Amino acid sequence: MADLDIVIVNWNSGIQLKKCLESIATTRQDNYRLDRVVVVDNASADGSTEKLGNLGIRLVVIRNETNRGFAAACNQGARGSAADYLLFLNPDTRVLEDSLEKPIAFMEHPSNSKVGIVGIQLVGDDGEIHRSCTRFPEPRHFLSQMLGLVRLFPRHFPSHFMATWDHRESRKVNHVIGAFYLIRRKVFKKLKGFDERFFVYLEDLDLSNRAFVAGWQAFYLADARAYHKGGGTSEQVKAVRLFYALRSRILYGYKHFRCWPATGLMLGTLFLEPLARIGLGISIRSPGTIKETAKAWYYLWRNRSELMGQGRSL
């Protein structure tokens, strides 16, 4: 019988964390053993890891004194695992009775031995299916995103997100988002886990890309479901969230694109995108959008030397 460890990175997720853990305790375990659930708390200030109580699962809570970032905390939670599978699960998710059993049974089948990563169907509050799979992005995807062309002319400038596919059938994909990210531990170990230079955002896409290059497939399983709120605790700090999204995009470009496209992506992010975003804020009369954009680019410019150094090292 296969073993599973679940890793949850928590940052001020409030009651969502406890609800997530409670849902794990109610899942079926007919074809696998849930060894442990590791919660890595990145210096939360809301008491979300306090008074979790006896949930009927083997729970390990690691409390960091500072926010180490999502990638580093995931690696921290996975360290020492001896399980066959690792599931990286967001605290704003709630699994259903068969959310774990079905994807593990799928991966255990001999015909799926080259599938290294599996995601399942994620639904929101209204039951709407989230578009949770992506292609591996190319420079043109990021360029159209930074200029707002994805929003203005989606038919001519499609995103790397598979937004036009309804996610109602199972299929091979390039990437499943990290809200529910089931991976063989041997794959995770061989690839040395998440790249901790990505503080948050695109670390999961980077890992999927490296797994693909190493000969492993990612698969989206539509007949297993879980609830996902979306947005998560990053909604609390929109300007900081935008900064880290832009930072990770630049790092991803230097790691996976050639030098000139990666440098063009960085320059476009620094000079073109803020103008496009501020222009959008003015057109829709949104002072909040303008303020968040200004803050994010202030953080980005303040960290540009460190960012360029990291980019050159990738």
C-alpha positions in Angstrom: 0.0 0.0 0.0 1.4 3.4 -1.0 2.3 6.0 1.6 1.4 9.7 1.4 2.7 12.8 3.2 0.9 16.1 2.9 2.7 19.4 3.2 0.7 22.6 3.9 2.4 26.0 4.0 0.5 28.4 6.2 0.6 32.2 6.4 -2.2 33.9 8.2 -4.9 31.6 6.7 -7.1 31.9 9.7 -9.9 29.3 10.1 -9.2 28.0 6.6 -6.3 25.9 7.8 -8.3 24.1 10.4 -11.1 23.4 7.9 -8.5 22.0 5.5 -7.1 19.7 8.1 -10.6 18.6 9.2 -11.4 17.7 5.6 -8.2 15.6 5.3 -9.3 13.6 8.4 -12.5 12.5 6.7 -11.0 11.2 3.4 -11.0 7.5 2.5 -7.7 5.6 2.8 -8.6 2.3 1.1 -5.6 2.2 -1.3 -3.0 4.3 0.6 -1.7 5.2 4.0 -1.6 8.8 5.2 1.6 8.9 7.1 1.7 12.5 8.3 0.4 16.0 7.6 3.1 18.7 8.0 2.1 22.3 8.4 4.9 24.7 7.9 3.9 28.1 9.4 5.7 31.1 7.9 5.6 33.4 10.9 1.8 33.9 11.0 0.5 36.5 13.3 -3.2 35.4 13.4 -2.9 32.3 15.6 -4.0 30.0 12.8 -1.8 27.2 14.0 -3.0 27.4 17.6 -5.6 25.2 19.1 -5.9 22.9 16.2 -7.0 20.1 18.5 -7.0 16.4 18.0 -8.1 15.9 14.4 -7.5 12.2 14.1 -4.4 12.6 11.8 -0.7 12.5 12.6 0.0 16.3 12.5 3.4 17.9 12.6 3.6 21.7 12.9 6.8 23.5 12.1 6.9 27.2 13.1 9.3 29.5 11.3 10.3 32.7 13.1 10.4 34.5 9.7 8.5 34.1 6.5 10.9 31.9 4.5 8.7 31.9 1.3 6.5 29.2 -0.2 9.2 27.2 -2.0 11.6 27.0 1.0 8.7 26.1 3.3 7.6 23.3 1.0 11.1 21.8 0.9 11.2 22.2 4.7 8.0 20.2 5.1 9.0 17.5 2.7 12.4 17.0 4.3 12.8 13.6 6.0 9.7 12.1 4.3 9.9 8.4 3.5 6.5 8.3 1.7 5.9 7.2 -1.9 4.0 10.4 -2.6 4.0 14.0 -1.5 1.0 16.3 -1.8 1.5 20.0 -1.6 -1.8 21.4 -0.6 -2.9 25.0 0.0 -4.7 25.8 3.3 -7.6 27.4 1.4 -8.5 24.0 0.0 -10.8 21.3 1.4 -10.5 17.8 0.1 -13.5 15.5 -0.4 -13.9 11.8 0.5 -12.1 10.5 -2.5 -9.8 13.5 -3.4 -6.7 11.6 -2.3 -7.7 8.0 -3.0 -8.4 8.5 -6.7 -5.2 10.3 -7.8 -3.0 7.9 -5.9 -4.9 4.9 -7.4 -4.3 6.5 -10.8 -0.6 6.9 -10.2 -0.2 3.4 -8.8 -1.6 1.8 -12.0 1.3 0.3 -14.0 0.2 2.1 -17.2 0.8 5.4 -15.5 4.4 4.7 -14.3 5.7 7.8 -16.2 3.2 10.2 -14.7 5.2 12.1 -12.0 2.7 14.8 -11.1 -1.1 14.8 -10.8 -3.6 17.5 -10.2 -7.4 17.2 -9.7 -10.5 19.2 -10.5 -10.7 22.3 -8.3 -14.1 24.0 -7.7 -15.0 27.3 -6.0 -17.8 28.5 -3.8 -20.4 28.5 -6.6 -19.3 25.1 -7.9 -17.6 26.6 -10.9 -14.6 24.6 -12.1 -11.3 26.6 -11.8 -9.0 26.7 -14.8 -6.1 25.1 -13.0 -3.8 23.8 -15.8 -1.3 25.7 -17.9 1.1 25.3 -20.8 4.8 26.0 -20.3 5.0 29.8 -21.1 7.0 31.2 -23.9 8.3 34.8 -24.0 5.4 35.9 -26.1 2.9 34.8 -23.4 4.6 37.0 -20.8 4.9 39.9 -23.3 1.2 39.9 -24.1 0.4 39.6 -20.4 2.6 42.6 -19.5 1.0 44.8 -22.2 -2.5 43.8 -21.3 -3.1 42.1 -24.7 -4.3 38.9 -23.0 -7.2 40.9 -21.5 -8.0 43.1 -24.5 -7.6 40.5 -27.3 -7.7 37.0 -25.8 -8.4 35.2 -29.1 -5.3 36.6 -30.7 -3.1 36.7 -27.7 -3.9 33.6 -25.6 -2.4 33.2 -22.1 -0.3 30.2 -21.1 -3.2 29.5 -18.7 -5.6 27.0 -20.4 -8.6 29.3 -19.9 -10.6 28.2 -22.9 -10.6 24.5 -21.9 -13.5 23.7 -19.5 -11.4 21.2 -17.4 -14.2 18.6 -17.5 -12.2 15.7 -18.9 -8.9 14.1 -17.8 -5.8 14.7 -20.0 -2.0 15.1 -20.0 -1.0 18.7 -19.4 2.2 20.6 -19.0 1.4 21.8 -15.5 -1.1 21.7 -12.7 -1.2 24.6 -10.2 0.3 24.1 -6.8 -2.9 24.4 -4.8 -3.2 20.6 -5.2 0.1 19.2 -6.4 0.7 15.5 -6.0 4.2 14.3 -7.0 6.1 11.1 -6.6 8.7 11.6 -3.8 11.4 10.0 -5.9 10.8 12.6 -8.6 10.8 15.5 -6.1 14.0 14.2 -4.5 15.8 13.7 -7.8 14.9 17.2 -8.9 16.0 18.6 -5.5 12.5 19.9 -4.7 11.4 23.5 -5.4 13.9 26.1 -6.4 14.0 28.4 -3.3 15.1 31.4 -5.3 11.4 31.7 -6.1 10.0 33.2 -2.9 6.5 32.6 -4.1 4.8 32.1 -7.5 6.0 30.0 -10.4 8.1 27.7 -8.2 5.5 25.0 -9.1 5.7 25.7 -12.8 9.5 25.6 -12.7 9.3 22.2 -11.0 6.9 20.9 -13.6 9.1 22.1 -16.3 12.2 20.4 -14.9 10.2 17.2 -14.4 9.1 17.3 -18.0 12.7 17.7 -19.2 13.6 14.7 -17.0 11.0 12.6 -18.8 8.1 12.7 -16.4 4.5 13.6 -17.4 1.9 15.8 -15.6 -1.7 14.7 -15.6 -5.0 16.4 -14.8 -7.6 14.1 -13.3 -11.1 15.4 -13.7 -13.0 12.6 -11.8 -11.5 13.7 -8.5 -12.4 17.0 -7.0 -11.5 19.4 -4.2 -12.7 22.8 -3.0 -10.4 25.7 -3.6 -11.2 29.2 -2.5 -8.5 30.9 -4.7 -6.6 34.1 -4.0 -5.8 32.8 -0.5 -4.1 34.9 2.1 -2.1 36.8 -0.6 -5.3 38.9 -1.1 -4.2 40.7 2.1 -1.2 42.2 0.5 -1.9 42.9 -3.1 1.1 45.2 -3.8 3.5 42.7 -2.3 1.8 39.8 -4.2 2.3 41.7 -7.5 5.9 42.4 -6.7 6.6 38.7 -6.0 4.7 37.7 -9.1 6.8 40.0 -11.3 10.0 39.0 -9.5 9.3 35.3 -10.1 8.5 35.9 -13.8 11.9 37.5 -14.3 13.6 34.7 -12.6 11.6 32.1 -14.6 12.6 33.9 -17.8 16.3 33.8 -17.0 16.1 30.1 -16.0 14.1 28.8 -18.9 14.5 31.2 -21.8 17.6 32.3 -23.8 19.6 35.3 -22.6 18.1 37.9 -25.0 14.4 37.0 -24.5 15.0 36.8 -20.8 16.6 40.2 -20.7 13.9 41.7 -22.9 11.3 40.2 -20.5 13.1 41.9 -17.5 13.3 45.3 -19.3 9.6 45.1 -20.4 8.6 44.2 -16.8 10.6 47.2 -15.4 9.6 49.8 -18.0 6.6 48.9 -20.1 4.2 47.0 -17.8 3.9 49.7 -15.1 2.8 52.2 -17.7 0.2 49.7 -19.0 -1.1 49.0 -15.5 -1.3 52.6 -14.5 -3.0 53.4 -17.8 -5.6 50.7 -17.0 -6.1 52.1 -13.5 -6.7 55.6 -15.0 -9.1 54.2 -17.6 -11.2 52.3 -15.1 -10.9 55.1 -12.5 -9.3 52.8 -9.9 -6.9 54.7 -7.5 -6.3 51.3 -5.8 -4.9 49.8 -8.9 -2.6 52.8 -9.5 -1.4 52.7 -5.8 -0.8 48.9 -5.8 1.1 49.2 -9.1 3.3 52.0 -7.8 4.1 50.1 -4.6 5.0 46.9 -6.5 7.3 48.6 -8.8 9.0 50.5 -6.0 9.7 47.1 -4.4 10.9 45.8 -7.7 13.3 48.7 -8.4 14.6 48.5 -4.8 15.5 44.9 -5.3 16.7 45.1 -8.9 20.4 44.6 -8.1 19.7 41.4 -6.2 17.2 40.2 -8.8 19.7 40.8 -11.7 22.4 38.9 -9.7 20.1 36.0 -9.2 19.0 36.1 -12.8 22.6 35.8 -14.0 23.2 32.8 -11.7 20.3 30.8 -13.2 
